[in-house]
């Protein structure tokens, strides 16, 4: 069986370094808000090109706290992609604000050309999601935001290391959100997340929010939560960050091999915007009969996934928003036809060729 992803193989790439880092954290005796987290915050801020990084316990919390730190809440609107993982929208609704959906484009990310017509007097922010490994059109999005006085909250959960016109994802908006879920380009060995920003007041606010609303223990200035990255995950992430460029290079190489080697007219292969690099967190293809295609691949020993069969506007939990299937044609098309092929840094060349050969026989 060719796995969709093997976190075990990814771990084995740098096993000795991961274990050394974890043992260092274990032996320190300080497991929360310690030197490993502070080190990772500085390293990751420098990597993205930001003044501040605030380490959190998940990418979802990064989104929730980013929206909260900007003062967005009930009565406000945030423009989000119609096609994305639901966490991007949960960051908005968890704060009582309303998501307003923009359809996807041919690169499977938010269509920046559809954003401006969605702006109203209630709009407070645009939340572009750099999806599957490549960036949104940040020139257009930042221009719209500037002209209308809106915040930009980047969701970079799938794009660590990707760049738009040479500038890294996560370095555009007022605040940017990252997930370090184990399968992400930069993955922890559990849940972890972070925000990056150039605004010292925003960074201070998120630091308070993550720690019960306090800067000094027991002195709670605002209503906060418990969302702190632990020392072990921070130590692991520092190792991964050191190797992120080579892991990205491996995924990019696999993506190029797929693009060159897959010759089957039944598949629509992914396209990369000329303005964005693509780290291929996911390699999404579209096929007319998804169920038949996946069943065939499974029978041939290739495991695949779907990202994402139910777009957030169609989720049962958001039924009261009143959106109908077909309202966002491109997002609907992707939701109905997308299949994600195996791609990860520890994938062998033999497995890559095996996927290509099986698909070409479909």
C-alpha positions in Angstrom: 0.0 0.0 0.0 1.2 3.5 -0.9 0.2 5.7 2.1 -1.4 9.1 1.5 1.1 10.4 4.1 3.4 8.6 6.6 4.2 10.7 9.6 6.4 7.8 10.7 8.6 8.2 7.6 8.7 12.0 8.0 9.8 11.5 11.6 12.5 9.0 10.5 14.1 11.7 8.3 15.4 13.6 11.3 14.7 11.1 14.1 17.9 11.6 16.1 17.5 15.4 16.1 13.8 15.2 17.1 14.6 12.8 20.0 17.5 14.9 21.2 15.3 18.0 21.2 12.4 16.2 23.0 14.8 14.9 25.7 16.2 18.4 26.1 12.7 19.7 26.8 11.8 16.7 29.1 15.0 17.2 31.1 14.6 20.9 31.5 11.7 20.6 34.0 9.9 23.6 32.5 7.2 22.5 30.1 5.0 25.6 29.6 6.1 29.1 28.5 9.7 28.2 28.6 12.9 28.8 26.6 12.1 26.2 23.9 8.9 28.2 23.0 10.7 31.5 23.1 13.4 30.2 20.9 11.0 28.9 18.3 9.0 32.1 18.3 12.1 34.1 17.5 13.2 31.6 14.8 9.9 31.4 13.1 9.3 35.2 13.1 12.7 35.6 11.5 11.9 32.9 8.9 8.6 34.5 7.9 10.1 38.0 8.0 8.0 39.3 10.8 8.8 41.1 14.1 6.8 38.8 16.3 5.6 35.3 16.5 3.2 34.1 19.3 3.2 30.3 19.8 -0.2 28.7 20.5 -1.7 25.2 20.9 -3.3 24.9 17.5 -4.0 26.6 14.2 -7.6 26.9 15.0 -6.8 28.8 18.1 -4.5 31.0 16.0 -7.5 32.0 13.9 -9.8 32.5 16.8 -7.4 34.6 18.8 -6.3 36.6 15.7 -9.9 37.7 15.0 -10.5 38.4 18.7 -7.3 40.4 19.0 -8.5 42.7 16.2 -11.7 43.4 18.1 -13.9 41.7 15.5 -17.2 40.4 16.9 -21.0 40.4 16.7 -22.4 42.6 14.0 -19.1 42.5 12.0 -18.4 40.6 8.7 -15.3 38.9 7.5 -14.8 37.8 3.9 -13.6 34.2 3.7 -13.1 31.6 0.9 -16.1 29.5 0.0 -13.8 26.6 -0.5 -11.5 25.9 2.5 -11.3 23.8 5.6 -14.0 24.8 8.2 -11.4 26.0 10.7 -10.9 29.2 8.7 -14.6 30.0 9.2 -14.7 28.8 12.8 -12.2 31.5 13.6 -14.8 34.0 12.6 -18.0 32.5 14.0 -16.4 31.6 17.3 -16.1 35.4 17.9 -19.8 36.0 16.9 -18.9 37.6 13.6 -20.5 36.6 10.2 -18.5 35.0 7.4 -19.2 36.3 3.9 -18.0 33.8 1.2 -16.0 34.5 -1.9 -15.8 31.7 -4.6 -12.5 29.9 -5.5 -10.5 30.5 -8.7 -8.7 28.1 -11.1 -5.8 27.8 -8.6 -8.3 26.6 -5.9 -7.8 29.6 -3.6 -9.9 32.6 -2.9 -10.8 34.5 -6.1 -9.5 38.0 -5.3 -11.6 39.4 -8.2 -14.8 38.5 -6.3 -13.8 40.1 -3.0 -14.4 43.8 -3.5 -18.1 43.4 -4.4 -18.6 41.6 -1.1 -17.4 44.6 1.0 -20.2 46.3 3.1 -20.3 48.8 5.9 -20.1 45.8 8.3 -17.0 44.3 6.7 -14.0 44.4 9.1 -11.5 42.0 7.5 -10.5 39.8 4.6 -9.3 36.3 5.5 -7.5 34.8 2.5 -6.4 31.1 2.9 -3.2 30.1 1.1 -4.5 26.6 0.3 -2.9 23.4 -0.8 0.6 25.0 -0.8 0.2 28.2 -2.8 -0.7 31.8 -2.1 -3.7 33.9 -2.9 -3.4 37.0 -5.1 -2.1 39.2 -2.2 -1.6 42.4 -4.4 -5.3 42.6 -5.1 -6.4 41.6 -1.6 -4.1 44.1 0.1 -5.1 46.8 -2.3 -8.8 46.2 -1.5 -8.2 46.1 2.2 -6.2 49.4 2.1 -8.8 51.3 0.1 -11.6 50.1 2.4 -9.8 50.3 5.7 -10.0 46.5 6.3 -7.7 44.2 8.3 -6.1 41.2 6.4 -5.8 38.0 8.4 -3.8 35.4 6.5 -4.5 31.7 7.0 -1.1 30.0 6.2 -1.9 26.6 7.7 -0.9 24.8 4.4 1.8 27.2 3.1 4.8 27.3 5.3 7.6 28.5 3.1 5.5 29.4 0.1 5.9 32.9 -1.3 3.9 35.4 -3.4 6.2 37.4 -5.7 9.1 36.4 -3.5 7.6 37.5 -0.2 6.7 34.7 2.2 3.1 33.7 3.0 2.3 35.1 6.4 4.2 38.4 5.9 1.4 40.5 4.3 -1.6 40.9 6.6 -1.9 42.6 10.0 -1.8 39.2 11.5 -1.2 35.7 10.1 -2.1 32.3 11.4 -0.3 29.0 11.2 -1.1 25.4 12.0 1.6 22.9 12.8 -0.5 19.8 12.6 1.8 16.8 12.1 1.1 16.5 8.3 1.7 20.2 7.5 4.9 21.2 5.7 6.2 22.2 9.2 4.6 19.7 11.5 4.7 19.1 15.3 4.3 15.7 16.9 0.9 16.8 18.1 -1.3 20.0 17.9 0.4 23.3 17.7 0.0 26.7 16.0 1.1 30.3 16.0 0.4 33.8 14.8 2.9 36.2 13.2 2.6 40.0 13.1 4.6 43.2 12.8 2.3 45.0 15.3 3.7 44.9 18.8 0.3 45.7 20.4 -1.4 42.8 18.5 1.4 40.4 19.6 1.0 41.6 23.2 -2.8 41.1 23.0 -2.5 37.5 21.6 0.1 36.7 24.3 -2.4 37.8 26.9 -5.3 36.0 25.3 -3.4 32.7 25.2 -2.6 32.9 28.9 -6.0 33.5 30.5 -5.9 37.2 29.6 -2.9 38.0 31.9 0.7 39.2 31.6 1.4 38.5 35.2 0.0 35.4 36.9 -3.3 35.9 38.7 -3.7 39.5 37.3 -6.2 39.0 34.5 -6.6 42.2 32.4 -8.9 40.7 29.7 -11.0 37.6 29.2 -8.6 35.0 27.8 -8.2 31.3 27.2 -5.5 28.6 27.7 -3.7 28.2 24.4 -0.1 27.8 25.0 2.4 25.8 22.9 4.2 23.3 25.2 8.0 23.1 25.3 8.2 19.6 23.7 6.3 20.7 20.6 8.4 23.9 20.4 11.6 21.9 20.5 10.4 19.6 17.8 9.3 22.5 15.6 12.7 24.2 15.9 14.2 21.0 14.4 11.6 20.9 11.7 12.1 24.6 10.8 15.8 23.9 10.3 14.9 21.4 7.7 11.8 23.0 6.2 13.4 24.2 3.0 14.7 20.7 2.2 11.4 19.1 3.0 9.6 21.7 0.8 12.1 20.9 -1.9 11.3 17.2 -1.7 7.5 17.9 -2.0 8.1 20.3 -4.9 10.1 17.7 -6.7 7.3 15.1 -6.2 4.8 17.6 -7.5 6.9 18.3 -10.6 7.2 14.5 -11.2 3.4 14.1 -11.0 2.9 17.0 -13.4 5.3 15.7 -15.9 4.5 12.0 -15.5 0.7 11.8 -15.2 -0.8 11.5 -18.7 -4.5 10.8 -18.3 -7.1 13.0 -19.9 -9.6 11.9 -17.2 -7.7 14.0 -14.6 -7.5 17.8 -14.2 -4.0 18.5 -12.8 -3.4 21.4 -10.4 -2.2 24.7 -11.7 0.1 27.1 -9.9 -0.3 30.9 -10.2 2.7 32.5 -11.9 2.9 34.9 -9.0 3.1 32.2 -6.3 5.5 29.4 -5.4 3.9 26.1 -4.5 5.1 23.9 -1.7 2.5 21.2 -2.6 1.2 20.5 0.9 -1.5 18.7 -1.1 -1.5 17.6 -4.7 -5.1 18.1 -5.7 -6.5 16.5 -9.0 -10.1 16.7 -10.2 -11.9 13.7 -11.8 -15.4 13.4 -13.0 -16.3 10.2 -11.2 -14.4 10.6 -7.9 -15.8 7.5 -6.2 -14.8 5.3 -9.1 -11.4 6.8 -9.3 -10.7 6.4 -5.5 -12.0 2.9 -5.5 -9.7 2.0 -8.4 -6.7 3.5 -6.7 -7.5 1.8 -3.4 -7.7 -1.5 -5.2 -4.3 -0.8 -6.8 -2.8 0.0 -3.4 -2.8 3.8 -3.5 -4.4 5.6 -0.6 -6.0 9.0 -1.3 -8.0 11.6 0.5 -10.5 14.3 -0.4 -10.0 18.0 0.5 -12.8 19.0 1.2 -16.1 17.3 0.4 -18.3 19.6 2.3 -17.4 23.3 1.9 -18.0 25.3 5.1 -21.0 27.3 3.8 -22.7 23.9 3.2 -21.8 22.5 6.6 -24.8 21.4 8.7 -23.5 23.6 11.6 -23.9 26.7 9.4 -27.3 25.8 7.9 -28.8 28.9 9.4 -26.6 31.1 7.1 -29.0 30.1 4.3 -26.5 29.2 1.6 -27.4 26.6 -1.1 -25.3 24.2 -3.1 -24.5 25.8 -6.5 -24.1 29.3 -5.1 -20.3 29.1 -5.4 -19.7 27.2 -8.7 -15.9 26.7 -8.5 -15.9 25.8 -4.8 -18.7 23.4 -5.4 -16.8 21.8 -8.4 -13.7 21.3 -6.2 -15.7 19.9 -3.4 -17.4 17.3 -5.7 -14.4 16.3 -7.8 -11.1 16.8 -5.9 -8.9 13.9 -4.9 -5.6 14.4 -3.1 -2.7 12.2 -4.2 0.1 11.0 -1.8 2.8 13.6 -1.3 5.1 14.1 1.7 8.8 14.7 2.4 9.5 11.1 3.3 7.8 9.6 0.3 10.1 7.3 -1.7 10.8 7.7 -5.4 9.5 4.2 -6.0 6.2 5.1 -4.5 6.0 8.3 -6.6 6.5 6.3 -9.8 4.0 3.7 -8.5 1.3 6.4 -8.2 2.0 7.8 -11.7 1.9 4.3 -13.3 -1.4 3.3 -11.5 -3.0 6.6 -12.5 -1.9 6.4 -16.1 -3.6 3.0 -16.4 -7.0 4.4 -15.1 
